[in-house]
Amino acid sequence: MWTIFSRDSSKDFPYEITDCGNYEFNKKSLWNLNKGKKKNTVQEVSIFEFISNDDTLGNETRTVLAKSAIKHLKTLKHPNFISFLESSEVKTSIYLTTEYVEPLNYFLSCQEDLNETIMKHYISWGIYNIIEGLKFLNFEAKLCHNKVCIWSVFINKGGQWKLGELEYMNSVDSSPQSDVNNFYHAPGHQNTSYSIDVWGLGILIWEIFNGPLSHISNLKNIKKIPSEILKIYPKLISVNPTKRPSYDVIISSLQEQKYFGHDLEKTMTSLNNYHLLDTAQRTAFLEKLPNLLDTFPKNITQHHILPKLLEMFNYVKEQKIIFPSMIKLSTMLNDDEFEKNIIPCIIKLFDSNDRATRLLLLNQIELYADRLKPDLLNASIFPLLVSGLADANPIIRELTIRSMIPISSKLNYNNINVELMRHFACLQMKDNQDSIRTNTTVCLGKLAQYLDPKIRSKILSSAFCRALKDPFPPSRIAGVSAFSATQQYYSLLEVSTRVLPALCQITVDPEKSVRDITFQTIKGFLGKLESVSENPSLKEKNEEEFATTNPNIPTWAGWAVTTVTSKFYSSKNIEKNDKSTESSKSNLKLNSSNSNNGTMHNKLPNAIDIHDYYEKPQDNILQEPQEYTNSVTVSILPDHWDDNSGWNVTEDWENISNTSSNSEKDKTNFGWEDQDPIILDELTIAKRTEIDHGEMRKRDNKKQQPFKQLEMKSK
């Protein structure tokens, strides 16, 4: 019968003990619980060790019980019982290997720092697990545990409560063995298939809140038991077996008392029964999950929920809804686990043609960009990501622009200096969305430090000169700010022959906010040239600094650095009356410095608001799935952006670490050709002013239409 233990398992047994666990459980059980691992791997396991000693009274009976526990555990396959892996008998010892578990008593003693509410819900979910396990055991397997207590419950790495200690188990039709400890021997005869284990459940509940039971009379002390359980608890430990409730009654009572039914239990139930949910239930559950993860114990989210989500990702349709929860939990993984489990999911989603999926990836990119390896990013992800810059929907184009910032430091030469610049040039010159052209300039200023020094100044000066010609005032402001923020990348010759002439042309811009920021920037560049003129020896120093790998940013450019690098441009659509419009216009006025030495303010005093220039209709691409295409067409922006809104100056520019060298001619054509001087004669200025006032009158008339219609109806 026990031939399984007759082989020489010292050679064949694939597991080894790594640490002899110092658990109190070892004093209360036939077994010693040890920590172990699978040989030649890092898989953690638990190894229960039974040592046979002929000198011990009742040793033969104890050995039979140990072998009986192995037999039952090997045949019971249920999520609320310890998972069996391997067993072996070596001389006078029997080894039982299971999934990694810890005794409940030990686990609870280590959770003192856990939030009280989280701990309450966790214990509630654990009790629910044990009830479900006993229900299966008594009614499906037709077996009785006979020793349900704090010493027979274990916690796996996923935080799930599981039953063990099966040596006293027998059929529900037979009487329990007399070897059971007097504390855990249920009084009265077995009246139903569940009466004995319900008694044990009552003892387990008492021990969870009071510690191990030392005397049967202590069960009457109910001070520490939660009030929600007190209604059903006395019935569980009733001396009369006929008065002990069934498991369904117990669950129903605890649900009525609000002890069951919290978010943790609902989440675990939905995960375990996901295949039984309909489409609407699945969507509702997955959309709600990310906000609940912070309220769950860490071991549950990392070792139970995340593996479940990864498993589901491979066979369910709701991949894009699963992703936010997966990427949030992926921070708990090390780099190897992240690359093995999460990266394939990211690549698969980027390859999807669904716009809602792409939108989710772009919104979450900061959570996983740092974990992407450069080789993988450049070869597999960037080609899929950059295609969004040519998408027909402006939301995708806008978010793709922003997504380049967290990955720019990892892009190779061709991707950042050729492919990305080609797309940026197209967006800046041809895109019909004002905010996209503006944010392209902002983004270019942010990633300037990663461009190749040999072609950097050519790209930057051409792109920012182009921005100065943009009909949208905030785009011109972005171009001026970007010039100032990247001043360390231009030689003195470029400053005098290219940058300053371009800036001087817009000192007569029709928008005062543009003029103010331009004068600030010009003063800074002039101060730089003047200092060299007064002291020619500074020219060599300046040129040497220009060629260094980490050029210094002067004080006068500090305001522009924070302006360009803090946040992207806002494109929210807010209804305003005439008074609020005038108020927002006043917010565009920027204080200029009157200092003669070219020193500028450290930051802009007010934010630039897109609402003063145009309004856009609403559009929500998440209403229903849309196919992802790579063609730029006339399209519309949404009514708001969820993040990175405004030009609020709140963050400092990151330290520039790349080199700055003299610009050299490069045969590569990025789409930015040398810009002709900007000539704003009186006629041009008058036309621009007339266009701006004309657009304002159109918006005012559009706002007044509803009121005129109401007046017509009232008449």
C-alpha positions as CSV (number, residue, x, y, z in Angstrom):
1,M,0.0,0.0,0.0
2,W,2.8,2.4,0.8
3,T,5.2,1.4,-2.0
4,I,5.3,5.0,-3.0
5,F,7.6,5.6,0.0
6,S,9.8,2.5,-0.5
7,R,12.1,4.1,-3.2
8,D,15.4,5.8,-2.3
9,S,14.1,9.4,-2.4
10,S,17.4,10.8,-1.2
11,K,18.4,10.7,-4.8
12,D,15.1,11.3,-6.6
13,F,13.5,13.8,-4.3
14,P,13.7,17.1,-6.3
15,Y,13.4,19.4,-3.3
16,E,15.7,20.5,-0.5
17,I,15.2,22.2,2.9
18,T,16.8,25.7,3.0
19,D,15.7,26.8,6.5
20,C,14.2,25.0,9.5
21,G,11.2,27.0,10.3
22,N,11.0,28.2,13.9
23,Y,7.2,28.1,14.1
24,E,5.1,27.4,17.2
25,F,3.1,25.1,14.9
26,N,5.9,22.6,15.1
27,K,5.1,22.1,18.8
28,K,1.4,21.5,18.1
29,S,1.6,19.1,15.2
30,L,3.0,15.7,14.1
31,W,5.0,17.7,11.5
32,N,7.9,20.1,11.5
33,L,7.3,22.8,8.9
34,N,10.5,23.9,7.0
35,K,11.2,26.3,4.2
36,G,12.6,24.8,1.0
37,K,13.1,25.1,-2.7
38,K,13.2,23.0,-5.8
39,K,16.7,21.9,-6.6
40,N,18.5,24.0,-9.2
41,T,15.7,26.6,-9.2
42,V,14.4,29.5,-7.1
43,Q,10.9,28.1,-6.7
44,E,10.0,28.4,-3.0
45,V,8.1,25.5,-1.3
46,S,7.2,24.3,2.1
47,I,8.5,20.9,3.3
48,F,6.6,19.2,6.1
49,E,8.9,16.7,7.9
50,F,7.7,13.8,10.1
51,I,10.3,12.0,12.1
52,S,9.5,8.5,13.2
53,N,11.0,7.5,16.6
54,D,10.4,4.0,17.9
55,D,11.1,5.2,21.5
56,T,8.1,7.5,21.3
57,L,4.8,6.2,22.7
58,G,2.3,5.6,20.0
59,N,4.9,6.0,17.3
60,E,3.2,3.5,15.0
61,T,-0.1,5.3,15.2
62,R,1.6,8.6,14.5
63,T,3.2,7.2,11.4
64,V,-0.1,5.9,10.1
65,L,-1.7,9.3,10.7
66,A,1.2,11.1,8.8
67,K,0.8,8.8,5.8
68,S,-2.9,9.2,5.9
69,A,-2.5,13.0,5.7
70,I,-0.4,12.6,2.6
71,K,-2.9,10.3,1.0
72,H,-5.8,12.8,1.6
73,L,-3.9,15.8,0.5
74,K,-2.7,14.1,-2.6
75,T,-6.3,13.3,-3.7
76,L,-8.0,16.6,-2.6
77,K,-7.8,19.2,-5.4
78,H,-9.4,22.4,-4.2
79,P,-8.3,26.1,-4.1
80,N,-8.9,26.2,-0.3
81,F,-6.7,23.2,0.5
82,I,-2.9,23.2,0.5
83,S,-1.5,22.2,-3.0
84,F,0.4,18.9,-2.9
85,L,3.7,18.7,-4.9
86,E,5.7,15.7,-3.8
87,S,6.2,13.2,-1.0
88,S,9.1,11.0,0.0
89,E,10.1,8.5,2.8
90,V,13.7,8.4,3.7
91,K,14.7,5.9,6.5
92,T,12.9,7.2,9.6
93,S,11.6,10.4,8.0
94,I,8.6,11.3,5.8
95,Y,8.7,14.4,3.7
96,L,5.6,16.2,2.3
97,T,6.3,19.0,-0.1
98,T,3.6,21.6,-0.8
99,E,3.3,25.1,-2.2
100,Y,4.9,27.7,0.0
101,V,2.7,28.4,3.1
102,E,3.0,29.8,6.6
103,P,0.9,28.9,9.6
104,L,-2.0,31.2,10.2
105,N,-0.9,32.0,13.8
106,Y,2.5,33.1,12.6
107,F,1.2,35.1,9.7
108,L,-1.3,37.1,11.8
109,S,1.5,37.9,14.3
110,C,3.5,39.6,11.4
111,Q,0.6,41.9,10.3
112,E,0.5,44.3,13.1
113,D,1.3,47.3,10.9
114,L,-1.5,46.5,8.5
115,N,-4.3,49.1,8.3
116,E,-7.2,48.1,10.6
117,T,-9.9,48.2,8.0
118,I,-7.7,46.3,5.5
119,M,-6.9,43.7,8.1
120,K,-10.6,43.3,9.0
121,H,-11.5,42.7,5.4
122,Y,-8.6,40.3,4.9
123,I,-9.6,38.2,7.9
124,S,-13.2,38.2,6.7
125,W,-12.1,37.0,3.3
126,G,-10.0,34.3,5.0
127,I,-12.9,33.0,7.0
128,Y,-15.0,32.9,3.8
129,N,-12.2,30.8,2.2
130,I,-12.3,28.3,5.0
131,I,-16.1,28.0,5.0
132,E,-16.0,27.3,1.2
133,G,-13.3,24.7,1.8
134,L,-15.3,22.9,4.5
135,K,-18.5,23.1,2.5
136,F,-16.7,21.3,-0.4
137,L,-15.1,18.8,2.0
138,N,-18.3,17.8,3.8
139,F,-20.8,17.8,0.9
140,E,-18.8,17.1,-2.2
141,A,-15.9,14.9,-0.9
142,K,-18.1,13.4,1.9
143,L,-15.2,13.8,4.4
144,C,-14.9,15.4,7.8
145,H,-11.8,17.3,8.8
146,N,-12.2,16.8,12.6
147,K,-9.4,19.3,13.5
148,V,-10.4,22.7,12.3
149,C,-8.5,25.2,14.3
150,I,-5.8,27.9,14.0
151,W,-3.1,25.1,13.7
152,S,-4.8,23.6,10.6
153,V,-5.0,26.8,8.6
154,F,-2.1,28.1,6.4
155,I,-1.5,31.1,4.3
156,N,0.1,30.8,0.8
157,K,2.2,33.6,-0.9
158,G,-1.0,35.0,-2.5
159,G,-2.5,35.5,1.0
160,Q,-5.2,32.8,0.5
161,W,-6.2,30.8,3.5
162,K,-5.9,27.1,3.0
163,L,-6.7,24.0,5.1
164,G,-4.1,21.4,6.0
165,E,-3.4,19.0,8.9
166,L,-5.6,16.2,7.3
167,E,-4.3,13.3,9.4
168,Y,-7.5,13.1,11.4
169,M,-9.8,13.2,8.4
170,N,-12.4,10.5,7.9
171,S,-15.7,9.8,6.2
172,V,-18.8,11.7,7.3
173,D,-20.4,8.4,7.9
174,S,-17.9,7.3,10.6
175,S,-17.0,8.6,14.0
176,P,-13.8,10.7,14.4
177,Q,-10.7,9.2,15.9
178,S,-10.1,9.5,19.6
179,D,-6.6,11.0,19.1
180,V,-8.0,14.5,18.4
181,N,-7.0,17.0,21.1
182,N,-9.7,17.4,23.7
183,F,-10.0,21.1,22.8
184,Y,-11.0,20.3,19.2
185,H,-13.2,17.3,19.8
186,A,-16.7,18.4,19.1
187,P,-19.2,17.5,21.9
188,G,-22.2,15.3,21.1
189,H,-22.6,12.8,18.3
190,Q,-22.3,13.6,14.7
191,N,-25.8,14.6,13.7
192,T,-25.1,16.0,10.2
193,S,-22.3,15.9,7.8
194,Y,-21.1,19.3,8.9
195,S,-21.8,19.6,12.6
196,I,-18.3,18.5,13.7
197,D,-16.5,20.9,11.4
198,V,-18.9,23.8,12.2
199,W,-17.8,23.4,15.8
200,G,-14.2,23.6,14.6
201,L,-15.1,26.7,12.6
202,G,-16.4,28.4,15.8
203,I,-13.1,27.5,17.6
204,L,-11.1,28.9,14.6
205,I,-13.0,32.2,14.7
206,W,-12.3,32.5,18.5
207,E,-8.6,31.8,18.1
208,I,-8.2,34.3,15.2
209,F,-9.1,37.2,17.5
210,N,-7.9,35.8,20.9
211,G,-4.9,33.5,20.0
212,P,-4.6,29.7,20.5
213,L,-7.2,28.2,22.8
214,S,-5.9,27.0,26.2
215,H,-9.2,25.8,27.8
216,I,-12.6,25.0,26.4
217,S,-14.3,27.4,28.9
218,N,-12.5,30.3,27.2
219,L,-14.9,30.1,24.2
220,K,-17.4,32.0,26.3
221,N,-15.1,35.1,26.3
222,I,-16.4,37.1,23.4
223,K,-15.0,40.5,24.1
224,K,-12.5,40.5,21.1
225,I,-14.9,38.9,18.6
226,P,-16.3,41.5,16.1
227,S,-19.9,42.5,16.7
228,E,-20.9,41.3,13.2
229,I,-20.0,37.7,14.1
230,L,-21.7,37.6,17.5
231,K,-25.1,36.8,16.2
232,I,-24.0,33.5,14.6
233,Y,-21.0,32.6,16.8
234,P,-22.9,31.1,19.8
235,K,-24.6,28.7,17.5
236,L,-21.3,27.5,16.0
237,I,-20.1,26.3,19.4
238,S,-23.4,25.0,20.6
239,V,-23.1,21.8,22.7
240,N,-26.1,20.4,20.9
241,P,-25.1,19.4,17.3
242,T,-28.6,19.9,16.0
243,K,-28.4,23.6,16.7
244,R,-25.3,24.2,14.8
245,P,-26.1,26.1,11.5
246,S,-25.2,24.9,8.0
247,Y,-22.6,26.8,6.0
248,D,-25.2,28.5,3.9
249,V,-26.9,29.9,7.0
250,I,-23.5,31.0,8.3
251,I,-22.7,32.9,5.1
252,S,-26.2,34.4,4.9
253,S,-26.0,35.7,8.5
254,L,-22.5,37.2,8.0
255,Q,-23.7,38.9,4.8
256,E,-26.7,40.4,6.6
257,Q,-24.4,41.7,9.3
258,K,-22.1,43.3,6.5
259,Y,-19.2,41.2,7.6
260,F,-19.1,39.6,4.2
261,G,-19.6,41.4,0.9
262,H,-16.8,43.9,1.0
263,D,-14.6,44.9,-2.0
264,L,-11.8,42.4,-1.3
265,E,-14.2,39.4,-1.2
266,K,-16.1,40.6,-4.3
267,T,-12.9,41.1,-6.2
268,M,-11.5,37.7,-5.4
269,T,-14.8,36.0,-6.2
270,S,-15.0,37.8,-9.6
271,L,-11.4,36.8,-10.4
272,N,-12.1,33.1,-9.5
273,N,-15.4,33.1,-11.4
274,Y,-14.4,35.4,-14.3
275,H,-15.5,32.9,-16.9
276,L,-19.0,32.9,-15.5
277,L,-19.5,36.7,-15.8
278,D,-21.2,38.3,-18.7
279,T,-19.6,41.0,-20.8
280,A,-21.1,43.9,-18.9
281,Q,-20.1,42.4,-15.5
282,R,-16.5,41.8,-16.8
283,T,-16.1,45.3,-18.0
284,A,-17.5,46.8,-14.8
285,F,-15.3,44.7,-12.7
286,L,-12.1,45.4,-14.6
287,E,-12.7,49.2,-14.8
288,K,-13.2,49.4,-11.1
289,L,-10.2,47.2,-10.2
290,P,-7.3,49.7,-10.5
291,N,-8.8,52.0,-7.9
292,L,-9.3,49.1,-5.4
293,L,-5.8,47.7,-5.6
294,D,-4.3,50.1,-3.1
295,T,-6.9,48.9,-0.5
296,F,-5.7,45.3,-0.6
297,P,-2.8,43.7,1.2
298,K,0.4,43.7,-0.9
299,N,0.9,39.9,-0.9
300,I,-2.6,39.4,-2.4
301,T,-2.1,41.9,-5.2
302,Q,1.3,40.7,-6.1
303,H,1.0,36.9,-5.8
304,H,-2.7,36.4,-6.4
305,I,-4.3,39.2,-8.4
306,L,-1.4,39.9,-10.8
307,P,-0.9,36.2,-11.8
308,K,-4.7,35.9,-12.4
309,L,-4.7,39.0,-14.6
310,L,-1.7,37.7,-16.6
311,E,-3.4,34.4,-17.1
312,M,-6.6,36.1,-18.2
313,F,-4.8,38.4,-20.6
314,N,-3.9,35.5,-22.9
315,Y,-7.5,34.3,-23.5
316,V,-10.0,37.1,-22.9
317,K,-11.2,39.9,-25.1
318,E,-11.0,42.6,-22.5
319,Q,-7.2,43.0,-22.8
320,K,-7.2,46.8,-23.0
321,I,-9.3,47.0,-19.8
322,I,-7.0,44.5,-17.9
323,F,-3.9,46.5,-18.8
324,P,-4.3,49.4,-16.3
325,S,-4.4,47.0,-13.4
326,M,-1.5,44.9,-14.8
327,I,0.8,47.9,-15.3
328,K,0.0,49.3,-11.9
329,L,0.9,46.0,-10.2
330,S,3.9,45.5,-12.4
331,T,5.9,47.9,-10.2
332,M,6.1,45.0,-7.7
333,L,8.0,42.9,-10.2
334,N,11.8,42.9,-10.7
335,D,13.2,43.6,-14.1
336,D,13.4,40.0,-15.2
337,E,9.8,39.3,-14.2
338,F,8.7,42.5,-15.9
339,E,10.4,41.6,-19.1
340,K,9.0,38.1,-19.1
341,N,5.4,38.8,-18.1
342,I,4.6,42.4,-19.0
343,I,6.6,43.3,-22.1
344,P,4.9,40.8,-24.3
345,C,1.5,42.2,-23.3
346,I,2.7,45.8,-24.1
347,I,3.9,44.8,-27.5
348,K,0.7,42.9,-28.3
349,L,-1.4,45.9,-27.3
350,F,0.7,48.4,-29.3
351,D,0.2,46.1,-32.4
352,S,-3.6,46.5,-32.0
353,N,-5.5,48.7,-34.4
354,D,-8.0,49.8,-31.7
355,R,-7.7,53.5,-30.8
356,A,-9.0,53.0,-27.3
357,T,-6.3,50.5,-26.7
358,R,-3.6,52.9,-28.0
359,L,-5.0,55.6,-25.8
360,L,-4.7,53.5,-22.7
361,L,-1.1,52.6,-23.6
362,L,-0.2,56.3,-24.1
363,N,-1.8,57.4,-20.9
364,Q,0.1,54.8,-18.9
365,I,3.5,55.1,-20.6
366,E,5.2,56.8,-17.7
367,L,4.5,53.7,-15.5
368,Y,6.5,51.4,-17.8
369,A,8.9,53.5,-19.8
370,D,11.7,53.3,-17.3
371,R,11.5,49.5,-17.4
372,L,11.9,49.2,-21.2
373,K,15.3,48.0,-22.3
374,P,16.7,50.2,-25.1
375,D,17.2,47.4,-27.6
376,L,13.7,46.2,-27.2
377,L,12.3,49.7,-27.2
378,N,14.0,50.7,-30.5
379,A,13.4,47.5,-32.3
380,S,9.9,46.5,-31.3
381,I,8.0,49.3,-29.6
382,F,9.2,52.6,-31.1
383,P,8.1,51.7,-34.7
384,L,4.6,51.0,-33.4
385,L,4.5,53.9,-31.1
386,V,5.8,56.6,-33.6
387,S,3.1,55.6,-36.1
388,G,0.6,57.4,-33.8
389,L,2.1,60.7,-34.9
390,A,0.5,60.1,-38.3
391,D,-2.9,59.0,-36.9
392,A,-6.1,60.5,-38.2
393,N,-7.3,61.3,-34.7
394,P,-5.7,64.3,-33.0
395,I,-6.0,62.7,-29.5
396,I,-3.7,60.0,-30.6
397,R,-1.2,62.4,-32.2
398,E,-1.3,64.6,-29.1
399,L,-0.6,61.9,-26.6
400,T,2.0,60.3,-28.8
401,I,3.9,63.6,-28.8
402,R,3.9,63.6,-25.0
403,S,4.9,60.0,-24.8
404,M,8.2,60.7,-26.5
405,I,9.5,62.5,-23.4
406,P,9.9,59.4,-21.0
407,I,11.5,57.3,-23.7
408,S,13.7,59.8,-25.5
409,S,16.8,59.0,-23.4
410,K,16.7,55.4,-24.7
411,L,16.2,56.0,-28.4
412,N,19.0,55.2,-30.8
413,Y,20.5,57.7,-33.2
414,N,18.3,56.9,-36.2
415,N,15.0,56.8,-34.2
416,I,15.5,60.2,-32.4
417,N,17.5,62.1,-35.0
418,V,15.9,60.9,-38.2
419,E,12.5,59.2,-37.7
420,L,11.2,61.3,-34.9
421,M,12.4,64.6,-36.3
422,R,10.8,63.8,-39.6
423,H,7.4,63.3,-37.9
424,F,7.9,66.4,-35.8
425,A,8.7,68.5,-38.8
426,C,5.5,67.3,-40.5
427,L,3.4,68.0,-37.4
428,Q,4.8,71.5,-36.8
429,M,4.3,72.6,-40.4
430,K,1.2,70.8,-41.6
431,D,-1.0,69.7,-38.6
432,N,-4.3,71.5,-38.5
433,Q,-4.6,71.4,-34.7
434,D,-3.1,74.5,-33.0
435,S,-2.3,72.7,-29.7
436,I,-0.5,69.9,-31.5
437,R,1.8,72.3,-33.3
438,T,2.4,74.1,-30.0
439,N,3.2,70.9,-28.1
440,T,5.5,69.6,-30.8
441,T,7.6,72.7,-30.1
442,V,7.4,72.1,-26.4
443,C,8.4,68.5,-26.7
444,L,11.3,69.3,-29.0
445,G,12.6,71.7,-26.3
446,K,12.3,68.9,-23.7
447,L,14.3,66.3,-25.6
448,A,16.8,68.7,-27.2
449,Q,19.5,67.3,-24.8
450,Y,19.3,63.9,-26.5
451,L,19.8,65.0,-30.1
452,D,23.1,64.5,-31.8
453,P,25.3,67.5,-31.1
454,K,26.5,67.7,-34.7
455,I,23.0,68.4,-36.0
456,R,21.2,69.6,-32.9
457,S,21.5,73.4,-33.4
458,K,20.4,73.1,-37.0
459,I,17.3,71.2,-36.0
460,L,16.4,73.4,-33.1
461,S,16.9,76.8,-34.8
462,S,14.9,75.7,-37.8
463,A,12.1,74.2,-35.8
464,F,11.8,77.2,-33.4
465,C,12.0,79.7,-36.2
466,R,9.1,77.9,-37.8
467,A,7.1,78.1,-34.6
468,L,7.7,81.9,-34.6
469,K,5.7,82.1,-37.8
470,D,2.7,80.1,-36.5
471,P,-0.6,82.0,-36.6
472,F,-1.5,80.6,-33.1
473,P,-0.1,83.0,-30.4
474,P,0.7,80.2,-27.8
475,S,2.7,78.4,-30.5
476,R,4.8,81.5,-31.1
477,I,5.3,81.8,-27.3
478,A,6.4,78.2,-27.2
479,G,9.0,78.9,-29.9
480,V,10.4,81.9,-28.0
481,S,10.5,80.0,-24.7
482,A,12.2,77.1,-26.5
483,F,14.9,79.3,-27.9
484,S,15.7,80.6,-24.5
485,A,15.5,77.2,-22.8
486,T,18.0,75.7,-25.3
487,Q,20.3,78.8,-25.6
488,Q,23.3,76.7,-24.5
489,Y,23.2,74.8,-27.8
490,Y,23.8,77.8,-30.1
491,S,27.2,79.3,-30.8
492,L,27.8,83.0,-30.6
493,L,27.7,83.2,-34.4
494,E,24.3,81.5,-34.6
495,V,22.9,83.7,-31.9
496,S,23.9,86.9,-33.8
497,T,23.1,85.8,-37.3
498,R,20.1,83.5,-36.9
499,V,18.4,83.5,-33.5
500,L,18.3,87.3,-32.7
501,P,17.1,88.3,-36.2
502,A,14.3,85.9,-36.0
503,L,13.3,87.0,-32.5
504,C,13.5,90.7,-33.4
505,Q,10.9,90.3,-36.2
506,I,8.2,89.4,-33.7
507,T,8.8,92.3,-31.3
508,V,5.9,93.9,-33.2
509,D,3.7,90.8,-32.8
510,P,0.0,91.8,-32.4
511,E,-0.2,89.8,-29.1
512,K,1.4,91.6,-26.2
513,S,2.1,88.3,-24.4
514,V,4.2,87.3,-27.3
515,R,6.0,90.6,-27.4
516,D,6.7,90.6,-23.6
517,I,8.3,87.1,-23.6
518,T,10.3,88.0,-26.8
519,F,11.8,91.1,-25.2
520,Q,12.8,89.0,-22.2
521,T,14.6,86.5,-24.4
522,I,16.3,89.1,-26.6
523,K,17.7,90.8,-23.5
524,G,19.1,87.5,-22.4
525,F,20.8,86.8,-25.7
526,L,22.0,90.4,-26.0
527,G,23.5,90.2,-22.5
528,K,25.4,87.1,-23.6
529,L,26.8,88.8,-26.7
530,E,27.5,92.1,-24.8
531,S,29.5,90.3,-22.1
532,V,31.7,88.8,-24.8
533,S,32.1,92.2,-26.5
534,E,33.2,93.8,-23.2
535,N,35.6,91.0,-22.5
536,P,36.8,89.2,-25.6
537,S,38.6,86.5,-23.5
538,L,35.2,85.2,-22.7
539,K,34.6,84.2,-26.3
540,E,37.0,81.2,-26.1
541,K,35.5,80.2,-22.8
542,N,32.1,80.4,-24.3
543,E,33.0,78.4,-27.3
544,E,34.7,75.8,-25.1
545,E,31.6,75.5,-22.9
546,F,29.5,75.2,-26.1
547,A,31.6,72.2,-27.1
548,T,31.4,70.5,-23.7
549,T,29.2,67.5,-22.9
550,N,27.3,69.4,-20.2
551,P,27.0,73.1,-21.1
552,N,25.8,75.4,-18.3
553,I,22.5,77.1,-18.3
554,P,22.7,80.8,-17.4
555,T,20.5,82.4,-14.9
556,W,18.7,84.6,-17.4
557,A,17.3,81.5,-19.2
558,G,15.9,79.9,-16.0
559,W,12.4,81.1,-16.6
560,A,12.3,79.6,-20.1
561,V,13.7,76.3,-19.0
562,T,11.0,75.7,-16.5
563,T,8.4,77.0,-18.9
564,V,9.3,74.6,-21.7
565,T,10.0,71.6,-19.5
566,S,7.3,71.7,-16.9
567,K,4.0,71.0,-18.6
568,F,2.5,70.7,-22.0
569,Y,-0.1,73.0,-23.4
570,S,-3.7,72.8,-22.3
571,S,-6.6,72.3,-24.8
572,K,-9.6,72.4,-22.5
573,N,-12.9,73.8,-23.8
574,I,-14.6,75.9,-21.2
575,E,-17.6,78.1,-21.8
576,K,-16.9,81.8,-20.9
577,N,-18.9,84.9,-21.1
578,D,-17.5,88.2,-22.3
579,K,-16.2,89.1,-18.8
580,S,-14.4,85.8,-18.3
581,T,-12.8,86.2,-21.8
582,E,-11.4,89.6,-20.9
583,S,-10.2,88.2,-17.6
584,S,-8.4,85.3,-19.3
585,K,-6.8,87.8,-21.7
586,S,-5.3,89.7,-18.9
587,N,-3.7,86.4,-17.7
588,L,-1.7,86.3,-20.8
589,K,0.2,89.5,-19.9
590,L,3.7,88.6,-18.8
591,N,6.0,90.8,-16.7
592,S,9.2,91.8,-18.5
593,S,12.4,92.7,-16.9
594,N,13.7,96.2,-17.0
595,S,17.2,95.2,-15.9
596,N,20.0,96.5,-18.2
597,N,22.2,93.5,-17.7
598,G,19.9,91.1,-19.4
599,T,18.8,89.2,-16.2
600,M,15.3,87.7,-16.5
601,H,12.6,86.4,-14.2
602,N,13.0,82.8,-13.0
603,K,9.5,81.8,-13.9
604,L,6.4,83.0,-15.8
605,P,3.9,84.5,-13.4
606,N,0.8,83.3,-15.2
607,A,-0.3,80.2,-17.3
608,I,-1.2,80.4,-21.0
609,D,-4.7,79.4,-21.7
610,I,-5.8,78.1,-25.1
611,H,-9.4,79.1,-24.5
612,D,-8.6,82.7,-25.4
613,Y,-7.9,81.8,-29.0
614,Y,-10.3,79.2,-30.1
615,E,-12.9,76.7,-29.0
616,K,-13.2,73.1,-30.2
617,P,-16.1,70.7,-30.4
618,Q,-16.2,67.7,-28.1
619,D,-15.1,64.3,-29.2
620,N,-14.7,61.1,-27.2
621,I,-13.0,58.2,-28.9
622,L,-13.7,55.9,-26.0
623,Q,-17.4,55.7,-26.7
624,E,-16.9,52.8,-29.0
625,P,-13.8,51.1,-30.5
626,Q,-12.3,52.7,-33.6
627,E,-9.8,51.3,-36.0
628,Y,-6.3,52.8,-35.9
629,T,-5.1,54.3,-39.1
630,N,-1.9,56.1,-40.2
631,S,-3.1,59.0,-42.3
632,V,-3.4,62.6,-41.2
633,T,-6.8,64.0,-41.9
634,V,-8.8,66.9,-40.7
635,S,-10.2,65.9,-37.3
636,I,-11.1,67.4,-33.9
637,L,-9.7,67.4,-30.4
638,P,-11.5,66.3,-27.3
639,D,-12.9,68.8,-24.8
640,H,-10.2,68.2,-22.2
641,W,-7.0,66.5,-21.4
642,D,-6.6,64.4,-18.2
643,D,-3.1,65.4,-17.4
644,N,-0.1,67.7,-18.2
645,S,-2.5,70.7,-18.7
646,G,-1.4,74.3,-18.8
647,W,1.9,76.1,-18.8
648,N,2.2,76.4,-15.0
649,V,5.8,76.8,-14.1
650,T,6.3,74.3,-11.2
651,E,9.1,72.1,-12.0
652,D,12.8,72.6,-12.7
653,W,14.6,71.6,-15.9
654,E,16.5,68.4,-15.7
655,N,20.3,68.7,-15.8
656,I,21.5,68.7,-19.3
657,S,24.0,65.9,-19.7
658,N,24.6,65.7,-23.5
659,T,27.2,67.6,-25.4
660,S,26.8,70.9,-27.2
661,S,29.0,71.5,-30.3
662,N,29.2,73.7,-33.3
663,S,26.5,73.1,-35.9
664,E,27.7,71.3,-39.0
665,K,26.0,70.9,-42.3
666,D,24.2,67.6,-42.7
667,K,22.8,66.1,-45.8
668,T,19.8,64.6,-44.0
669,N,16.7,66.6,-44.7
670,F,14.3,66.5,-41.7
671,G,11.8,68.8,-43.3
672,W,13.0,72.0,-41.5
673,E,14.8,74.1,-44.1
674,D,16.5,77.3,-43.3
675,Q,13.9,79.9,-42.4
676,D,13.6,83.1,-44.3
677,P,13.5,86.3,-42.2
678,I,10.1,87.0,-40.8
679,I,8.8,90.3,-42.2
680,L,5.8,91.7,-40.3
681,D,5.0,94.9,-42.1
682,E,2.0,97.1,-41.1
683,L,-0.3,95.3,-43.6
684,T,0.6,91.9,-42.2
685,I,0.0,93.1,-38.6
686,A,-3.3,94.7,-39.6
687,K,-4.4,91.4,-41.3
688,R,-3.5,89.3,-38.3
689,T,-5.3,91.7,-35.9
690,E,-8.3,91.7,-38.2
691,I,-8.4,87.9,-38.3
692,D,-8.1,87.6,-34.5
693,H,-10.9,90.1,-34.0
694,G,-13.0,88.4,-36.6
695,E,-12.6,85.0,-34.9
696,M,-13.6,86.6,-31.6
697,R,-16.7,88.1,-33.1
698,K,-17.7,84.7,-34.6
699,R,-17.3,83.0,-31.2
700,D,-19.4,85.8,-29.5
701,N,-22.1,85.4,-32.1
702,K,-22.1,81.6,-31.7
703,K,-22.5,82.0,-27.9
704,Q,-25.4,84.4,-28.4
705,Q,-27.3,82.1,-30.8
706,P,-29.0,80.0,-28.0
707,F,-30.2,83.2,-26.3
708,K,-31.5,84.6,-29.6
709,Q,-33.4,81.4,-30.2
710,L,-35.0,81.5,-26.8
711,E,-36.1,85.1,-27.4
712,M,-37.6,84.1,-30.7
713,K,-39.6,81.3,-29.1
714,S,-40.8,83.5,-26.2
715,K,-42.1,86.0,-28.8
